[in-house]
Amino acid sequence: MRNRPFGLMAVLIAIWLFAWGSISWANVLSGIAVAIGLMIVLPDIRHADHLPIVRPVPLARLVLRMLRDVVVSNLVLARQVLSRRPHVRTGVVRVPLAGCSSEVVTIVASLVALTPGITAIEVVQHPTVMYVHVLNLDDPEEVRRSIWSLRDQVLAAFGTRRALADVAEVKAEALRRSQP
């Protein structure tokens, strides 16, 4: 248990070095300074309940899905750009994300932003709703289903049991309301 702060500091320093792209004395020392500063300013990050959950198989599925989404949307975007008569129909879609923690919403919004042609433009709390701008908007419901599917994959890879239960409860309630 005593090694946890040092392990966290090592991870923070590694992230710092990856961000700079090279290992030098200046980068290592500045990484140590940043890690110590974060540990002082944000003491809660040292607690065990804040350590992330990572499930390797769902994470691999999420990575494959994101790679596929990026390739497909780049092809669609390239076709639109190179087309003589581009058929661009933009729009903003409201995507309810009830039951999701701030961390899950942040990951989903970041992954959505990685996909060309779609970006999260606003997130509202209570109830949690993400507004996304879509370059090729054919079906708003399809956009919602895609983002909900992404949310489910993020939860499968990183979600706590409580987060999974909260979203399952929201889905069950939505299903009950849609049935006559």
Long-range contacts (C-beta under 8 A, 24 or more apart in sequence): 1-48, 4-46, 4-48, 5-39, 5-46, 8-35, 8-39, 8-45, 8-46, 9-35, 9-36, 9-39, 12-38, 52-158, 53-158, 53-159, 53-160, 54-157, 54-158, 55-156, 55-157, 55-158, 58-153, 58-156, 58-157, 59-157, 59-158, 61-153, 61-156, 61-157, 62-153, 62-154, 62-156, 62-157, 65-150, 65-153, 66-111, 66-114, 66-115, 69-115, 70-114, 70-115, 70-116, 73-115, 73-116, 73-117, 73-118, 74-116, 76-117, 76-136, 77-116, 77-117, 77-135, 80-135, 80-136, 88-135, 88-136, 89-136, 89-137, 89-138, 90-133, 90-134, 90-135, 90-136, 90-137, 91-133, 91-134, 91-137, 91-140, 92-121, 92-131, 92-132, 92-133, 92-134, 93-131, 93-132, 93-134, 93-137, 93-140, 93-143, 93-144, 94-129, 94-130, 94-131, 95-129, 95-130, 95-131, 95-132, 95-143, 95-144, 95-147, 95-148, 96-127, 96-128, 96-129, 96-144, 97-128, 97-129, 97-130, 97-147, 97-151, 98-127, 98-128, 98-170, 99-128, 99-163, 99-166, 99-167, 99-169, 99-170, 100-128, 100-151, 100-155, 100-163, 100-166, 100-167, 101-163, 101-166, 103-158, 104-151, 104-154, 104-155, 104-158, 104-159, 104-163, 105-130, 107-154, 107-158, 108-147, 108-150, 108-151, 108-154, 111-150, 111-154, 112-147, 112-150, 118-143
